[in-house]
């Protein structure tokens, strides 16, 4: 083979596949070396041999698992040392779009590490130090059985530097350390855990003195480890720090940047002592957090360009009135420069203020998303309609509801601007339309052939008729990609976003080796969910499963197999059942449940767990269940031994059926667990409205300071109970600008007297919130009071005048009072007419006879009202 010339400067730029090929070529040149390794190229699947000592250091990062199978222990240690020294670990979450990424490592990296550590029967501190980063290949069994307590503590500095531990590994090491007597007595002993800190439980962390936490977070090397902690542990750290500081400004200064987004927004209300702009800018806030202090910042900061992206996203409508139109325009331009992402309500308010004195002639200086609330004619002073839609196509179209009239109108105007009269859209126009392509009907998709596929692959979802059109175009083969029967793994990678649309009729035509190679080399970076990838696995597996009499010798489930995310394509369901006998899944569950197993394979895995835990799953297992959660019956849930609010959060986030969720919450409370802030955060995501009055009354009002609940879909009783609790919780902030931000989610339970008080506080309520108020409270408000509540959003009332309950409110107001609002609102009662408010009755739940009886009882009163109205007219 000829000499391979590669510039050292170019090596970091080569893709992974390129490096693997280079390893193979170099290996062929060094085949005469003493120790032979096998490195497999994923392109041609042919093995080539090379000496590990002859490979350049940069290439040891790309060895395949088979390359290290036959190494001696000394050579394994030597290679581990080189890997630690030369291979930088990518700390971003790689792999399938997983619900719970168990490790930062690729399958190949994990398998190489596992293969190298398998050379040792016992791990001394010297061996663990030499293994370095490769120690990540230790199994839970290795940790529990092959490292003594003394050796583990002595090896802590080395193990704490290893990155990429999964939850099971770090928990196993921490538990063994603590059980052997390791004391976390100060910040240094906590920081000494390094990357293993993720293995601490929330209860263990809460048991530590607060000063231990405060000391540890001053150490830069420890703060770096906080970035990759699970959310539950980050929240616990924040609780510990916040309980130890005297005021919010000090909390902002002390809290590490990686934890800032977990500070409850109620703790970000600054009174006399305020944090510096530098402290606020350093943190990554959520939009809700930034809204709490945005008013304070914006009033005192002369140069908006100094503010960070995460601070600017806290823009609130209430601030707009206080700083004037010119300053709002300056603010909006600063947002454009910092690429700030705002919500629909924020943008709707912002556009009103920006255009208050006319449409600016430099709209391109403002956030692109603002254009969604303007028209091409508004943009005329800035540029052409084509330029307008090129910008709109890059905006966040999801700010407008998919089937909304505004979004439909945008598409119609775009087609007219581009002079698209038929159903054929060429690639140039498709590029201009950008995200608007996702709204094109099935006739455009069929009529445009393959010219829309590239843009369509970026869409989040499709309507049924769009999916059918895409399948038709793909199946025809009349695209640049050709028919599915000739596709390669690279073709699948280009069409990645459309794969969820493919049904069996398409998938069965794609060569199986292309599907397998795509899963192996490209699925890691795919946005597809585990369930979507499982569809591909089902295509690769044999359609008919032979009953397995036993586990074949070449299919034994080893550590390497459990670390391979291609494990699903290695076993039919019957083979999996046979090979799982005498295999403990608990220590690998969080890892393997991210793999793309088919439904039949998942049933086999659950069967194995049920046999292991016939009396119900313990809390330690529940947080690893993942895909099994939705298949649990109510009776099974009633046997679960759930003790942690973090486990409750994990389970509720994945339960899709109300009966299951209700059973879980009731089981959690029945076991004596409180409905505290952590539990409420877990419940609020999807299941808050399931709580009955008994459970709601168990909630401590002060817990509401630490959460932000969404009551929009709940019953009136739920809204009434929680509003009263929220009012008590935030009573000490009633005179602060932040009070409305706190109380707004609970206003659906507010009585009229409280709303009248708010109407004097310049809150700029949205009409959406107004429409969600209690009916009796809304009907008690005068037009002047509604004007006080809505502020700059008053004109939006016209858009809602024909929608309930705003329509009813308008009809029961005098037109003369509505005219005083000056927004053209019509439909009120003329002078001389009597206003009759139709009573609202709950529909009876008994027989039809009861309904008839009620109607007969009400008839005289209704008839009298009708006759009086006729007489007065």
ABEGO torsion letter per residue (X at the ends): XBBBBBBAAAAAABBAAAAAAAAAAAAAAAAABABBBBBBBAAAGBBBBBBAAABBAAAAAABBAAAAAABBAAAAAAAAAAAAAABBBBABBBEBBBABBABABBAAAAAAAAAAAAABABBBAAAAAAAEAAAAABBAAAAAAABBAAAAAAAAAAAAABBGBBAAAAAAAAAAAAAAGBBBABAAAAAAAEAAAAABBAAAAAABBAAAAAAAAABAAAAAAAAABBAAAAAAAAAAAAAABABAAAAAAABBAAAAAABBAAAABBBABBBBAAAAAABBBBAAAAAAAAAAAAAABABAAABBAAAAAABBAAAAAAAEAAAAAAAAAAAAAAGBBBBAAAAAAAAAAAAAAEBBABAAABBAAAAAABBAAAAAAABBAAAAAAAAAABBAAABBAABAAAAAAAAAAAAAAGBABABBBAAAAAAAEAAAAABBAAAAAAAEAAAAAAAAABABBBAAAAAAAAAAAAAGBBAAEBAAABBAAAAAAAAAAAAABBAAAAAABBAAAAAAAAAAAAAABABBAAAAAAAAAAABBABBBBBABBBAAABBBAAAAABAAAAAABBAAAAAAAABGBBAAAAAAAAAABBBBAAAAAAAAAAAAAABAAEBBAAAAAAAEAAAAABBAAAAAABBBABAAAAAAAAAABABAAAAAAAAAAAAAAGBBBBAAAAAAAAAAAAAABBAAAAAABBAAAAAABBBBAAABBAAAAAAAAAAAAAAAAAAAABAAAAAAAAAAAAABBAAAAAAAAAAGAGBBAAAAAABBAAAAAABBAAAAAAAAEAAAAAAAAAAABOAAAAAAAABBAAAAAAAGAGBBGBBBBGBBBBBBBBBBBBABBAAAAAAAAAAAAAAAAAAAAAAAAAX
